[in-house]
Amino acid sequence: MAHAKTSYVCLPCRASYKQPYDRDRQRICPSCAEPLIHVGSAFAAPPRRDRAAWRALSVLLHAGVRFHKSCCGGPGYRPRTLREVRERLAHARRTGEPFARALVRPEMP
């Protein structure tokens, strides 16, 4: 039986690739030869030309947020715009909440 595929991204190239998951194997971008980041099977890549969405995605990935499926469906809320990211990071700084938790918060208090 074939293994399910999961998504990997290259932030410098703004590219996404579906490949079989293998914990012991480091994936390399075919365009720039940089390591790919494993983002999970529920990931939907923004359009390559949407630089702001890729910047927002970069903040999420560097904070440790990934896009794995849960028992009830998708990964849950993830901010798509830089404005949403900035609001959540400001909230985290103000309250001391961890960045990763603030970034996946669906509503701001």
C-alpha positions as CSV (number, residue, x, y, z in Angstrom):
1,M,0.0,0.0,0.0
2,A,1.3,3.4,-1.0
3,H,1.9,6.0,1.7
4,A,-0.2,9.2,1.7
5,K,1.4,12.3,0.4
6,T,1.9,15.4,2.5
7,S,3.0,19.0,1.6
8,Y,6.4,20.6,1.7
9,V,7.2,24.2,0.9
10,C,10.1,26.3,-0.2
11,L,9.7,29.8,1.1
12,P,12.4,31.5,-1.1
13,C,10.8,30.0,-4.2
14,R,7.2,30.3,-3.0
15,A,6.6,26.7,-4.1
16,S,4.7,23.8,-2.7
17,Y,5.3,20.1,-3.3
18,K,3.3,17.0,-2.4
19,Q,5.5,14.1,-1.6
20,P,5.3,10.9,0.5
21,Y,6.2,11.5,4.2
22,D,9.4,10.1,5.4
23,R,10.7,11.3,8.8
24,D,14.3,10.3,8.2
25,R,14.6,11.9,4.8
26,Q,15.4,15.6,4.3
27,R,13.6,17.1,1.2
28,I,15.4,19.5,-1.1
29,C,13.8,22.1,-3.3
30,P,14.4,21.2,-7.0
31,S,14.7,24.9,-8.0
32,C,17.1,26.4,-5.4
33,A,18.5,23.3,-3.5
34,E,17.4,24.7,-0.1
35,P,15.7,22.4,2.4
36,L,11.9,22.1,2.2
37,I,9.7,22.6,5.2
38,H,7.2,19.9,6.1
39,V,3.9,21.7,6.5
40,G,1.3,18.9,6.7
41,S,-1.3,17.2,4.7
42,A,-4.0,19.9,5.1
43,F,-1.9,22.7,3.6
44,A,-3.3,24.8,0.7
45,A,-0.6,27.0,-0.9
46,P,-1.3,30.6,-1.6
47,P,-0.8,31.8,-5.2
48,R,2.9,32.3,-6.0
49,R,2.4,36.0,-6.9
50,D,0.7,36.7,-3.5
51,R,3.8,37.8,-1.7
52,A,1.9,39.1,1.4
53,A,0.3,35.6,1.9
54,W,3.7,33.9,1.6
55,R,5.1,36.4,4.2
56,A,2.2,35.5,6.6
57,L,2.9,31.8,5.9
58,S,6.6,32.4,6.7
59,V,5.7,33.9,10.1
60,L,3.4,30.9,10.9
61,L,6.0,28.3,9.9
62,H,8.8,30.0,11.8
63,A,6.6,30.1,14.9
64,G,6.1,26.3,14.6
65,V,2.6,26.3,13.3
66,R,1.8,23.5,10.8
67,F,-1.2,22.3,8.8
68,H,-2.0,18.8,10.0
69,K,-5.4,17.2,9.7
70,S,-7.3,16.7,13.0
71,C,-10.0,14.2,13.8
72,C,-12.7,16.6,12.8
73,G,-11.3,17.7,9.5
74,G,-8.7,20.4,8.7
75,P,-6.0,22.1,10.7
76,G,-8.3,24.8,12.1
77,Y,-7.9,28.6,11.8
78,R,-4.7,30.0,10.3
79,P,-4.3,33.7,9.5
80,R,-3.9,34.5,5.8
81,T,-3.1,38.2,5.8
82,L,-0.2,40.2,7.3
83,R,-2.8,42.3,9.2
84,E,-4.2,39.2,11.0
85,V,-0.7,38.1,11.8
86,R,0.3,41.5,13.2
87,E,-2.9,41.6,15.4
88,R,-2.2,38.2,16.8
89,L,1.5,38.9,17.5
90,A,0.7,42.2,19.2
91,H,-1.8,40.3,21.4
92,A,0.8,37.7,22.2
93,R,3.3,40.4,23.2
94,R,0.7,42.3,25.3
95,T,-0.6,39.2,27.2
96,G,2.5,36.9,27.2
97,E,0.6,34.2,25.3
98,P,3.0,32.0,23.2
99,F,3.2,33.2,19.5
100,A,2.2,29.8,18.1
101,R,-1.0,29.8,20.2
102,A,-1.9,33.4,19.4
103,L,-1.4,32.8,15.7
104,V,-4.0,30.0,15.6
105,R,-6.5,31.9,17.7
106,P,-9.7,32.3,15.5
107,E,-10.9,35.4,17.3
108,M,-9.2,38.2,19.1
109,P,-10.4,39.1,22.6
